[in-house]
Amino acid sequence: MKKFQIIYNDFRNKIVNGTYAAGQALPKEADVCETFGVSKMTAKRAFDMLVSDGFIVKQRGKGTFVQDISPAEMEILAEANQFLGTTALNPKKSVTSSVLHFETISVPLDVADKLNISPIEQVYDILRVRQVDGMPMVIEHTYMPIKTIPDLSLKNVESSIYNYIEHKLNLKIASARRTISARKATGEEAALLMLRKNDPVVEVKQIGYLADGVAFENSTSIHRYDEYEFEIVLHRKN
């Protein structure tokens, strides 16, 4: 991940989780340069992205401030933040991937139904283990329609697929439908995640959607029980 994206993700996450409150002044770009060891141009690019996405505002002669986002809008942003990839959610850590399987196949019938695509379409079939600072955190088995996510390469799969989607294809990841359950790890899963057989794992089945409502991902993720956390925002109907 490029340094301007690391800065962008770091500030985005801190705004969404409340570290920086609405209206609060952010560090000066010069201080950001020193903290992250980057050039002024790199810091400016990250802040320009935050401005473009509605997280911050720049006031000439005063500084840079968190956008005055309403509580309702912040809840939406918090929900959206949960659907960011592993790399974006760990901006200051080393996120790597061990790719076990990556090929193009005809879409399985059950996956075609979930992605709402023709059963004759082609999809990427991706199996990888994601590590954070060298520790295996999650096994991901993902199907993505080639028509929706063109030209995905092994290099993208080894790093951040979501980064490729949002910053190379300029597509916005908007939401996902998830089913979350707990079960015992199989022997193979335990070995890949450095667990013991029958240790608990969290299984997450997900269909991801772009901003235009098109399904771009059908995945099953197996997470370590001691590292997985998921926040749910509940709304009370009057």
Backbone hydrogen bonds in HBPLUS format (Angstrom, degrees):
<---DONOR---> <-ACCEPTOR-->    atom                        ^
c    i                          cat <-CA-CA->   ^        H-A-AA   ^      H-
h    n   atom  resd res      DA  || num        DHA   H-A  angle D-A-AA Bond
n    s   type  num  typ     dist DA aas  dist angle  dist       angle   num
A0005-GLN N   A0002-LYS O   3.06 MM   3  5.43 129.1  2.33 106.0 119.0     1
A0006-ILE N   A0002-LYS O   3.11 MM   4  6.50 145.8  2.23 146.5 156.9     2
A0007-ILE N   A0003-LYS O   3.04 MM   4  6.33 160.6  2.08 152.9 156.6     3
A0008-TYR N   A0004-PHE O   2.99 MM   4  6.11 160.6  2.02 139.3 145.2     4
A0009-ASN N   A0005-GLN O   2.90 MM   4  6.02 170.7  1.91 148.9 151.4     5
A0010-ASP N   A0006-ILE O   2.97 MM   4  6.08 155.9  2.03 144.5 151.6     6
A0011-PHE N   A0007-ILE O   3.04 MM   4  6.26 169.0  2.05 158.4 159.7     7
A0012-ARG N   A0008-TYR O   2.87 MM   4  5.99 161.9  1.90 153.9 160.1     8
A0013-ASN N   A0009-ASN O   2.93 MM   4  5.96 169.0  1.94 148.6 151.6     9
A0014-LYS N   A0010-ASP O   3.14 MM   4  6.31 155.8  2.20 141.3 148.1    10
A0015-ILE N   A0011-PHE O   2.90 MM   4  6.08 146.9  2.02 149.5 157.8    11
A0016-VAL N   A0012-ARG O   2.99 MM   4  6.21 165.5  2.02 155.0 158.7    12
A0017-ASN N   A0013-ASN O   2.89 MM   4  6.07 156.3  1.95 148.1 154.6    13
A0019-THR N   A0014-LYS O   2.81 MM   5  4.88 119.7  2.18 147.2 158.9    14
A0020-TYR N   A0014-LYS O   3.14 MM   6  5.91 158.1  2.19 125.7 126.2    15
A0018-GLY N   A0015-ILE O   3.32 MM   3  5.26 154.5  2.39  97.5 104.8    16
A0024-GLN N   A0021-ALA O   2.99 MM   3  5.43 163.0  2.02 135.5 137.2    17
A0023-GLY N   A0066-VAL O   2.97 MM  43  4.91 151.9  2.05 118.8 126.8    18
A0066-VAL N   A0024-GLN O   2.92 MM  42  5.47 155.7  1.98 146.4 153.0    19
A0026-LEU N   A0064-THR O   2.80 MM  38  5.63 168.8  1.81 154.8 155.8    20
A0031-ASP N   A0028-LYS O   2.92 MM   3  5.26 123.0  2.25 105.6 119.9    21
A0032-VAL N   A0028-LYS O   2.98 MM   4  6.38 152.3  2.06 150.8 159.7    22
A0033-CYS N   A0029-GLU O   2.87 MM   4  6.12 153.6  1.94 147.6 154.3    23
A0034-GLU N   A0030-ALA O   3.19 MM   4  6.47 151.5  2.28 138.7 145.3    24
A0035-THR N   A0031-ASP O   2.89 MM   4  6.14 162.9  1.92 151.5 156.3    25
A0036-PHE N   A0032-VAL O   2.97 MM   4  6.04 168.0  1.98 154.9 157.3    26
A0037-GLY N   A0033-CYS O   2.78 MM   4  5.40 118.9  2.16 133.0 147.1    27
A0038-VAL N   A0033-CYS O   2.98 MM   5  4.79 147.7  2.09 128.7 137.7    28
A0043-ALA N   A0039-SER O   3.16 MM   4  6.52 162.6  2.19 154.0 157.6    29
A0044-LYS N   A0040-LYS O   2.91 MM   4  6.07 158.5  1.95 148.5 155.1    30
A0045-ARG N   A0041-MET O   2.97 MM   4  6.14 151.4  2.05 141.4 148.7    31
A0046-ALA N   A0042-THR O   3.14 MM   4  6.43 156.6  2.19 147.5 153.0    32
A0047-PHE N   A0043-ALA O   3.01 MM   4  6.28 163.3  2.03 152.3 156.7    33
A0048-ASP N   A0044-LYS O   2.80 MM   4  5.95 152.6  1.87 148.8 157.0    34
A0049-MET N   A0045-ARG O   3.08 MM   4  6.29 147.6  2.18 141.5 149.1    35
A0050-LEU N   A0046-ALA O   3.11 MM   4  6.46 150.5  2.20 143.3 151.4    36
A0051-VAL N   A0047-PHE O   2.90 MM   4  6.19 149.1  1.99 147.4 156.0    37
A0052-SER N   A0048-ASP O   2.90 MM   4  6.10 163.5  1.92 146.4 151.0    38
A0053-ASP N   A0049-MET O   2.95 MM   4  6.13 147.7  2.05 145.3 153.3    39
A0055-PHE N   A0050-LEU O   2.87 MM   5  5.25 152.2  1.95 166.3 162.5    40
A0054-GLY N   A0051-VAL O   3.02 MM   3  5.16 159.6  2.06 107.3 113.3    41
A0067-GLN N   A0055-PHE O   2.80 MM  12  5.36 172.5  1.81 131.2 132.3    42
A0057-VAL N   A0065-PHE O   2.79 MM   8  5.42 155.7  1.85 156.2 164.4    43
A0065-PHE N   A0057-VAL O   2.87 MM   8  5.42 167.0  1.89 162.5 165.7    44
A0059-GLN N   A0063-GLY O   2.82 MM   4  5.44 179.5  1.82 175.4 175.4    45
A0062-LYS N   A0059-GLN O   2.93 MM   3  5.39 163.8  1.96 134.7 138.0    46
A0063-GLY N   A0059-GLN O   3.03 MM   4  5.44 169.5  2.04 154.3 153.5    47
A0069-ILE N   A0067-GLN O   2.75 MM   2  5.48 126.5  2.03 113.2  96.3    48
A0074-MET N   A0070-SER O   2.85 MM   4  6.10 156.3  1.90 157.1 164.8    49
A0075-GLU N   A0071-PRO O   2.99 MM   4  6.23 146.5  2.10 143.5 151.6    50
A0076-ILE N   A0072-ALA O   3.21 MM   4  6.56 149.2  2.30 140.5 148.2    51
A0077-LEU N   A0073-GLU O   2.94 MM   4  6.30 156.4  1.99 149.2 155.7    52
A0078-ALA N   A0074-MET O   2.79 MM   4  6.01 151.8  1.86 145.9 154.2    53
A0079-GLU N   A0075-GLU O   2.93 MM   4  6.17 154.3  1.99 144.8 151.2    54
A0080-ALA N   A0076-ILE O   2.90 MM   4  6.18 160.0  1.94 148.5 154.4    55
A0081-ASN N   A0077-LEU O   2.82 MM   4  6.00 146.7  1.93 144.6 153.9    56
A0082-GLN N   A0079-GLU O   3.14 MM   3  5.42 140.3  2.31 102.1 112.8    57
A0083-PHE N   A0080-ALA O   2.98 MM   3  5.48 156.2  2.04 112.3 119.9    58
A0084-LEU N   A0081-ASN O   3.25 MM   3  5.43 165.2  2.27 109.6 110.3    59
A0089-LEU N   A0085-GLY O   3.16 MM   4  6.39 150.9  2.25 151.1 159.4    60
A0090-ASN N   A0087-THR O   3.21 MM   3  5.32 154.0  2.28 102.5 110.3    61
A0093-LYS N   A0090-ASN O   3.13 MM   3  5.45 166.3  2.15 117.9 120.1    62
A0133-ASP N   A0094-SER O   2.66 MM  39  4.86 169.3  1.67 151.3 155.3    63
A0096-THR N   A0131-GLN O   2.96 MM  35  5.23 155.7  2.02 143.1 151.0    64
A0131-GLN N   A0096-THR O   2.86 MM  35  5.23 170.3  1.86 147.0 150.1    65
A0098-SER N   A0129-VAL O   2.86 MM  31  5.11 160.4  1.90 147.9 154.4    66
A0129-VAL N   A0098-SER O   2.91 MM  31  5.11 154.4  1.98 136.1 143.8    67
A0100-LEU N   A0127-LEU O   2.80 MM  27  5.42 144.5  1.93 141.3 152.3    68
A0101-HIS N   A0127-LEU O   3.09 MM  26  4.85 144.5  2.22 147.0 141.5    69
A0127-LEU N   A0101-HIS O   2.82 MM  26  4.85 162.5  1.85 144.6 143.8    70
A0103-GLU N   A0125-ASP O   3.18 MM  22  5.44 153.7  2.25 138.2 145.9    71
A0125-ASP N   A0103-GLU O   2.80 MM  22  5.44 163.3  1.83 168.2 172.6    72
A0105-ILE N   A0123-VAL O   2.96 MM  18  5.63 164.1  1.99 162.8 167.3    73
A0123-VAL N   A0105-ILE O   2.87 MM  18  5.63 163.3  1.90 164.0 169.7    74
A0107-VAL N   A0121-GLU O   3.03 MM  14  6.01 169.9  2.04 164.7 162.1    75
A0111-VAL N   A0108-PRO O   3.08 MM   3  5.29 121.2  2.44 102.5 117.2    76
A0112-ALA N   A0108-PRO O   2.90 MM   4  6.16 157.8  1.95 159.0 166.2    77
A0113-ASP N   A0109-LEU O   3.12 MM   4  6.35 152.9  2.20 144.9 151.2    78
A0114-LYS N   A0110-ASP O   3.23 MM   4  6.47 153.5  2.31 137.3 143.8    79
A0115-LEU N   A0111-VAL O   2.87 MM   4  6.08 154.5  1.94 155.1 162.0    80
A0116-ASN N   A0112-ALA O   2.86 MM   4  5.70 111.8  2.33 134.1 149.5    81
A0117-ILE N   A0112-ALA O   3.01 MM   5  5.11 161.5  2.05 142.0 147.6    82
A0116-ASN N   A0113-ASP O   3.34 MM   3  4.99 147.5  2.46  90.7  99.9    83
A0121-GLU N   A0118-SER O   3.08 MM   3  5.54 168.8  2.09 118.5 121.3    84
A0146-ILE N   A0122-GLN O   3.19 MM  24  6.03 172.9  2.20 139.0 141.2    85
A0124-TYR N   A0144-MET O   2.77 MM  20  5.17 159.3  1.81 150.2 154.3    86
A0144-MET N   A0124-TYR O   3.21 MM  20  5.17 147.4  2.32 130.3 139.4    87
A0126-ILE N   A0142-THR O   2.86 MM  16  5.05 170.8  1.87 159.0 160.8    88
A0142-THR N   A0126-ILE O   2.77 MM  16  5.05 158.7  1.81 149.4 156.3    89
A0128-ARG N   A0140-GLU O   2.98 MM  12  5.41 156.9  2.03 149.8 157.3    90
A0140-GLU N   A0128-ARG O   2.81 MM  12  5.41 171.9  1.81 168.3 170.9    91
A0130-ARG N   A0138-VAL O   2.85 MM   8  5.40 166.2  1.87 163.7 167.3    92
A0137-MET N   A0130-ARG O   2.80 MM   7  5.84 175.6  1.81 164.9 165.8    93
A0132-VAL N   A0135-MET O   2.92 MM   3  5.26 155.7  1.98 145.0 142.4    94
A0135-MET N   A0132-VAL O   3.04 MM   3  5.26 165.5  2.06 115.9 117.0    95
A0224-ARG N   A0137-MET O   3.10 MM  87  5.70 154.0  2.17 158.9 158.5    96
A0139-ILE N   A0222-ILE O   2.90 MM  83  5.04 156.4  1.96 138.8 145.4    97
A0222-ILE N   A0139-ILE O   2.81 MM  83  5.04 158.1  1.86 145.6 153.1    98
A0141-HIS N   A0220-THR O   2.92 MM  79  5.30 160.6  1.96 149.5 156.0    99
A0220-THR N   A0141-HIS O   2.89 MM  79  5.30 152.8  1.96 147.1 156.2   100
A0143-TYR N   A0218-ASN O   2.86 MM  75  5.22 154.0  1.92 145.1 154.0   101
A0218-ASN N   A0143-TYR O   2.99 MM  75  5.22 154.4  2.05 151.7 157.9   102
A0148-THR N   A0145-PRO O   3.21 MM   3  5.40 130.2  2.47  99.4 111.2   103
A0149-ILE N   A0145-PRO O   2.93 MM   4  6.12 162.6  1.96 155.3 160.8   104
A0156-ASN N   A0153-SER O   3.10 MM   3  5.24 120.5  2.47  97.8 111.5   105
A0157-VAL N   A0153-SER O   3.08 MM   4  6.44 158.0  2.13 149.0 155.2   106
A0158-GLU N   A0154-LEU O   2.85 MM   4  6.06 147.7  1.95 150.9 159.7   107
A0159-SER N   A0156-ASN O   3.12 MM   3  5.23 138.2  2.30  97.2 109.1   108
A0164-TYR N   A0160-SER O   3.23 MM   4  6.51 153.2  2.31 140.1 146.6   109
A0165-ILE N   A0161-ILE O   2.95 MM   4  6.30 156.7  2.01 151.6 158.2   110
A0166-GLU N   A0162-TYR O   2.94 MM   4  6.14 167.0  1.96 153.9 156.3   111
A0167-HIS N   A0163-ASN O   2.82 MM   4  5.63 160.7  1.86 148.3 154.7   112
A0168-LYS N   A0164-TYR O   2.99 MM   4  4.94 143.9  2.12 123.6 131.0   113
A0169-LEU N   A0164-TYR O   3.03 MM   5  6.49 149.6  2.13 159.5 168.3   114
A0171-LEU N   A0165-ILE O   3.04 MM   6  5.76 168.4  2.05 146.0 147.4   115
A0211-ALA N   A0172-LYS O   2.83 MM  39  5.43 136.1  2.03 151.4 156.1   116
A0174-ALA N   A0209-TYR O   2.97 MM  35  5.95 153.0  2.05 144.0 152.6   117
A0175-SER N   A0209-TYR O   3.34 MM  34  5.32 168.1  2.35 137.0 139.7   118
A0209-TYR N   A0175-SER O   2.84 MM  34  5.32 167.8  1.85 153.4 150.4   119
A0177-ARG N   A0207-ILE O   2.93 MM  30  5.35 155.9  1.99 147.0 153.6   120
A0207-ILE N   A0177-ARG O   3.04 MM  30  5.35 150.6  2.13 143.6 152.8   121
A0179-THR N   A0205-LYS O   2.84 MM  26  5.12 149.6  1.93 147.1 156.0   122
A0205-LYS N   A0179-THR O   2.91 MM  26  5.12 166.3  1.93 152.0 154.6   123
A0181-SER N   A0203-GLU O   2.96 MM  22  5.31 158.5  2.01 151.6 158.4   124
A0203-GLU N   A0181-SER O   2.78 MM  22  5.31 157.7  1.83 154.1 160.4   125
A0183-ARG N   A0201-VAL O   3.15 MM  18  5.70 158.6  2.19 154.4 159.8   126
A0201-VAL N   A0183-ARG O   2.85 MM  18  5.70 153.3  1.92 163.4 167.1   127
A0185-ALA N   A0199-ASP O   2.75 MM  14  5.56 157.2  1.80 159.1 165.6   128
A0198-ASN N   A0185-ALA O   3.18 MM  13  4.83 156.6  2.24 132.1 137.1   129
A0190-ALA N   A0186-THR O   2.90 MM   4  6.03 163.0  1.93 152.3 157.2   130
A0191-ALA N   A0187-GLY O   3.07 MM   4  6.25 154.4  2.13 143.1 149.6   131
A0192-LEU N   A0188-GLU O   3.07 MM   4  6.33 159.7  2.11 149.4 154.5   132
A0193-LEU N   A0189-GLU O   2.96 MM   4  6.11 148.7  2.06 150.1 158.6   133
A0195-LEU N   A0190-ALA O   2.74 MM   5  4.47 170.5  1.74 140.6 142.9   134
A0194-MET N   A0191-ALA O   3.45 MM   3  5.14 162.2  2.48  96.1 100.9   135
A0199-ASP N   A0196-ARG O   2.89 MM   3  5.47 153.4  1.96 142.1 141.5   136
A0202-VAL N   A0223-HIS O   3.06 MM  21  5.03 161.3  2.09 136.2 142.2   137
A0223-HIS N   A0202-VAL O   2.82 MM  21  5.03 172.5  1.82 150.6 152.5   138
A0204-VAL N   A0221-SER O   2.82 MM  17  5.08 162.8  1.85 150.1 156.1   139
A0221-SER N   A0204-VAL O   2.82 MM  17  5.08 162.5  1.85 144.4 150.2   140
A0206-GLN N   A0219-SER O   2.85 MM  13  5.25 166.1  1.87 151.7 155.3   141
A0219-SER N   A0206-GLN O   2.86 MM  13  5.25 164.6  1.88 152.4 157.7   142
A0208-GLY N   A0217-GLU O   2.91 MM   9  4.95 151.9  1.98 131.4 140.7   143
A0216-PHE N   A0208-GLY O   2.91 MM   8  5.79 153.4  1.98 140.8 149.7   144
A0210-LEU N   A0214-VAL O   2.89 MM   4  5.41 161.6  1.93 149.7 153.7   145
A0213-GLY N   A0210-LEU O   2.88 MM   3  5.32 159.4  1.92 119.5 122.5   146
A0227-GLU N   A0224-ARG O   3.40 MM   3  5.54 168.1  2.42 106.8 110.0   147
